[in-house]
Amino acid sequence: MKLDRAIRRVIPSAARLTYNPLFKMLLNSFDLLPNRMFQEFSRIPPNHMRIRVGVGNRLFANQIFYLNEARDFWTHAFHAGLFRLDSTIVDIGCGCGRFAHPLRDYQFKYETFSGKYIGIDIDEEMLNWCRANFDRTRFEFHRSEHGSKAYNTKGRAGAYYELPLEDTSVDLVFSSSLFTHLLEKEMMNYCRESYRVLKPGCSMAMFCFSMDHPPPTFGDRHTFRFKMGNARVESLAVPEAAVAYEEEFLFQTARESGFQTAEMLVGPQDWQPVLLCKK
Ligand SMILES: C[S@@+](CC[C@H](N)C(=O)[O-])C[C@H]1O[C@@H](n2cnc3c(N)ncnc32)[C@H](O)[C@@H]1O
């Protein structure tokens, strides 16, 4: 963990390094032994993709963290009544399907996830991994036209992307570690689109970096010292590497998108509070 932290301190976006073929090979070589020892690990994406999506900033031995975080989220979301097993769910910034994984594999007696999961991302490599590893009956994956210096640079910065879904057709829109990489236009785009596709009374839940409840790394690895419009960023060279907002601005954006309520769910020492808005 100390080595992890030392490397992360000098690299503004570890995600960007995972597009380098040599770095990819090196990272993936750490999977060879664990995949042989534990069959479950061979069903999750290769290490370079897990690192691209964050996994608690661990460059090595991150499999358990990868598997647990999404399961915890779904347990909470189910308990809070945000979705049912037959719901239509949109995951924006789905990456390599970390949050789709528990839905695909969940089984208790005869109960499985029987709804529809729609994953949206800008990274074609991760979308292709998902398309090859999730059944098409319940899971679909689409590429957003947005661009990002921290991830895929092919899309257009500031482009408006319309979710490929009918109005009022979705039970839950959520994102994990997406708003933490979105500049203002893209963030507002997804708030508006989430509102459009949600059924009345349903919720949007977005993990984010809040200036009012900064992560435990604030003052050390994270300072958010540069302003770009209403966004506070860590690096001007790669602004999407880490983005934070004042909560009042997020609430205002949610209200202007049409949401009836907007609140921030915050836990002690939270890395990422959740912006929870109800249509
Ligand atoms: C930190 S990763 C989190 C991935 C996934 N939600 C998870 O928790 O495992 C951020 C993801 O957002 C995607 N992303 C970044 N900008 C995006 C945008 N404008 N639209 C959609 N996805 C975006 C990246 O490609 C990446 O997969």
The ligand as an SDF file (V2000), in Angstrom:
LIG
                    3D

 27 29  0  0  0  0  0  0  0  0999 V2000
  -13.1740    6.1930  -12.1060 C   0  0  0  0  0  0  0  0  0  0  0  0
  -13.8890    5.3540  -13.4680 S   0  0  0  0  0  0  0  0  0  0  0  0
  -15.2760    4.5930  -12.6730 C   0  0  0  0  0  0  0  0  0  0  0  0
  -15.8630    3.4520  -13.4740 C   0  0  0  0  0  0  0  0  0  0  0  0
  -17.0200    2.6940  -12.8030 C   0  0  0  0  0  0  0  0  0  0  0  0
  -18.1310    3.5540  -12.5360 N   0  0  0  0  0  0  0  0  0  0  0  0
  -16.5480    2.0600  -11.5250 C   0  0  0  0  0  0  0  0  0  0  0  0
  -16.8210    2.5850  -10.4320 O   0  0  0  0  0  0  0  0  0  0  0  0
  -15.8810    1.0280  -11.6110 O   0  0  0  0  0  0  0  0  0  0  0  0
  -14.6340    6.6500  -14.4050 C   0  0  0  0  0  0  0  0  0  0  0  0
  -15.3150    6.1370  -15.6490 C   0  0  0  0  0  0  0  0  0  0  0  0
  -16.0190    7.1970  -16.2650 O   0  0  0  0  0  0  0  0  0  0  0  0
  -15.8030    7.1390  -17.6570 C   0  0  0  0  0  0  0  0  0  0  0  0
  -16.0340    8.4920  -18.1640 N   0  0  0  0  0  0  0  0  0  0  0  0
  -15.2390    9.5720  -18.0410 C   0  0  0  0  0  0  0  0  0  0  0  0
  -15.8060   10.6440  -18.6250 N   0  0  0  0  0  0  0  0  0  0  0  0
  -17.0080   10.2120  -19.1050 C   0  0  0  0  0  0  0  0  0  0  0  0
  -18.0830   10.8340  -19.7870 C   0  0  0  0  0  0  0  0  0  0  0  0
  -18.0380   12.1300  -20.0970 N   0  0  0  0  0  0  0  0  0  0  0  0
  -19.1570   10.0960  -20.1160 N   0  0  0  0  0  0  0  0  0  0  0  0
  -19.2230    8.7700  -19.7860 C   0  0  0  0  0  0  0  0  0  0  0  0
  -18.2370    8.1290  -19.1540 N   0  0  0  0  0  0  0  0  0  0  0  0
  -17.1490    8.8410  -18.8110 C   0  0  0  0  0  0  0  0  0  0  0  0
  -14.3910    6.6270  -17.8160 C   0  0  0  0  0  0  0  0  0  0  0  0
  -14.1600    6.0730  -19.0940 O   0  0  0  0  0  0  0  0  0  0  0  0
  -14.3420    5.6030  -16.6990 C   0  0  0  0  0  0  0  0  0  0  0  0
  -14.7890    4.3500  -17.1230 O   0  0  0  0  0  0  0  0  0  0  0  0
  1  2  1  0
  2  3  1  0
  2 10  1  0
  3  4  1  0
  4  5  1  0
  5  6  1  0
  5  7  1  0
  7  8  2  0
  7  9  1  0
 10 11  1  0
 11 12  1  0
 11 26  1  0
 12 13  1  0
 13 14  1  0
 13 24  1  0
 14 15  1  0
 14 23  1  0
 15 16  2  0
 16 17  1  0
 17 18  1  0
 17 23  2  0
 18 19  1  0
 18 20  2  0
 20 21  1  0
 21 22  2  0
 22 23  1  0
 24 25  1  0
 24 26  1  0
 26 27  1  0
M  CHG  2   2   1   9  -1
M  END
$$$$
